[in-house]
Amino acid sequence: MKILNKHSDYALRALITLGMNPASRISAKALSESQGIPYQFLRRILQELIRHGLVSSKQGAAGGVAISADPDRIMVREVISIFQGPVQISECMFRRQLCSNRANCVLRHEIMRIEQMVDDEFGKVSVGKLIADLRRVEAARGGQQVQQQP
């Protein structure tokens, strides 16, 4: 079971990297290389982040991408929602059709409760918090560069 897909994971990694130096721009290529994200895949992710106002892009010699929203106001739940929709643990599907027992399924009610708890917790975690956590990890390791996935 995956709660985060690659799109959300890569988007969060990009936002954390950009948020570490909010006053500067970085090329998509450099961001791709530093995070080990396939370049074309990252470009599509960045386009979505730009469309949602979380990242800005500038062409030219001093161009690149930069975080455009306050990292403390970008919640992990928002990023997941952009790339995956609501948090879902189970689709309640059988052969691409809704399960006939869905309305009466006691397990489904428990899954919905757990999904709500996970969604609530992701709503409490900001990109800014993840950046602060990463800085603490780096400081504890003597300032070594740490490539950590959220």
N, C-alpha and C positions, 0 to 999 in steps of 0.2 A: 504494500500500500504506500503510495506516495501522496503526501499532502502538498508538497511543492514540486511543480514540474520544472523542466530546464529553463523555460522562459522566465518564470518568476525568480528562480535561483540566479540566473545570469543578470536579470534586471536589478535585483538587490545588490549583487556584487558590483555592478557598474555604478549604482547610486552611492554605495559606500565609498568606492574609490573616488568618485567625483566629489563627494561630500568631505573627504579628507582634506581637500584643497579647494574650497568653494570659490576662491577668487581667481582661480586659473582655469584655462581651457586645456583639454587634452584631445589629441586626434583619436578618432575611432580606432585607427590601426594600433596606436600605442596602448589604448585601453584594452583592445583585443589581446595584444601580446602580453600585457602585464597580468591579465586575469585568466589567460588560457581559454578564451572564448573564441570560437570560430568567427572570423571577421564578418562574413555575410550574415550570419545569424545575429551577431551583435548589432549590425546596422539596422536590421528589422526591429529589434528590441528598442534601440535608441529612437527610431521613428515613432514608436508607440509612446515612449516616455515624453518625447517632444510634443506629440499630439495632446497628451494629458497635462502639459504644462509643468512637468517635473524636471525636464532637461531643456536647455536651449542649445542651439547650434549656430555657428558663425563660419562663413566661408573665408578663404583667403589665408595669407601668411600667418596671421595671428589668430587663425580660426581654430575650430575644434568644438567639442561639446563641454558643457559645464552644467552643474546642478543649478536649477533656477528656482527651486522651492526650498524653504527652510527644512533641513533634514529632520528637525525635531517635530515637524508637522506632517512628514511623509510616513504614514503608518504602513507596516508590513501588510496588513489586511488590504489596504488600498492597492498595493502593487500586485498582490495575489488576485484581487478582483479584476484588475486590468487584463491580466494574462490568462486567468483560469475561470473567472466568474466566482461564485460563492464557494466557500470551502465545502467539499463533499467527500465523504469517506466511502459512500456506497451510492450507486446509481439506481438501485432497485430495478434493474433491467434484466430481461431474459430474452435472448435472441432479438435484441434491438426493440423490444416492446416493453412497456411498463408491466411490471409484475402484477398479476391478477390479485394477489394477496396484499398489495401495498397498503390499502386503507386499514386493514385489520392486523397488520404485522406488528407484533410487540417489539421485535428486534429493531424495526425501522424507527419506532418512537425513541428507543434508546440511542440509536445512531444519530437521530436528529438532535437529541440533547447534547451528545458529545460534539457534534459538528458546531453547535452554538457555543459551547465552551471553548473550542479551538478558535473559532472566529473571534470571540470576545478577547481571548488572550493575544491574538495577532493584532487586535485593535489597540492594545496597550503598548506594543513594541514599535518604536519609531526607528527610522534610519539613523537619526541622531544618536539614539541609545546604542545601536549596533556600532557606530563609529566610536563612541566613547568606550565601549567594551573592547574593540579592536586596539585602540590606543593603550588601554590598560595591559592587554596581552603583549603588545610590542614593548611597552616600558618594562614589563616583568622579564622579558627575554633580552633586555639590554638594548632595545632599539632596533633589533633585527627586523627586517621586513617579513611580515607574516601574511601569507595568502590563505585566508580563512574564508570558508563558505558560510553564509548565514544559516 
